[in-house]
Amino acid sequence: MRRIAAIVFVVVGLALGAWFLLGPTDDGALVRARLRAFSDAVNRSTVDGSGPEARSAQLGAFFAEDVDVDLGQGAAPIRGRDTVMGMAERLQPRTAAFRLQFEDVSVAIAPSGQAADVHLTAEFIRRSITTGEESLDAREFTIGMRRVGGEWQIARVTAVDTLK
Amino acid sequence: MLVLAAISFIVFRWVLIPIRTEGSSMLPTYAPDKLHFVNRLSYGTTGPARGDVVAIQMAGPHVLYVKRIIGLPGERVAIAHGQVQINGSPLSEPYVRHRRPWDFEEVTLGPREYFVMGDNRGMSVGEHDFGRAQVDRIFGKVVF
């Protein structure tokens, strides 16, 4: 009995040690929170009736000045925050509402603490306003984030082809 | 009762993972918005076989593709006018009901690659995700 208790004690100790060493850092939590705030802002902006400029400004704040977006599959790369903001302005949430959510988010913080690599699956759930029917599209992305003035910003977005 | 609850928890958490299908790419075999299970232990000793329906993970296990294994590692796969060719020979696919004349240039699969497709070949090729999947992305075999 004493031996079992000792084994359990060692296993629990090792698990706690591993959690402290390999578990999420504060920066990891901040990056996740920033991405969650981004998806909340996207989702809010498609239903709250805010004007195109307000929507563009809200979303633009999440991106670095020199952001580089590569959606793959023959899509032209999108370079720069202004381009992203221009696209956000043209977003027309009239015929369908959509919801963005991130799943399976893993974060690796660079040793400098000023950059992070994120791997996630983005789910786009579109709901037809006329029929109410929902359709789901999911894509895998790697996202490079950079800390600018204490705030984490999206600096690079690259679509990953799950099936090649 | 507690033991039963513990066994159920372990089984449905780590062995038979419940999934809900979305989309129409696996019609008519799997209809959208239905509950199925993925057996994570199916490929413990042997790799996936041709014809198996598998779950393929994206960034993690919460969003999965459900596709059928069409080509095995090392094989050449092509599609000509909707007909899948394996090493130059047509593949019999009784699970496919309607075919559009899809074309896909021949690829040779790597030693750890499988070629996967959905059963619904009546949809537009641009709306159907298919292609090569690395073995470590295969999450398990879809059962029930």
Interface residues (C-beta under 8 A of the other chain):
Chain A: E103 D104 V105 S106 H119 L120 T121 E123 S135 L136 A138 R139 E140 F141 V160 D161 T162 L163 K164
Chain B: E22 G23 I56 M58 A59 G60 P61 H62 V63 Y65 K67 V116 D129 F130 G131 R132 A133 R137
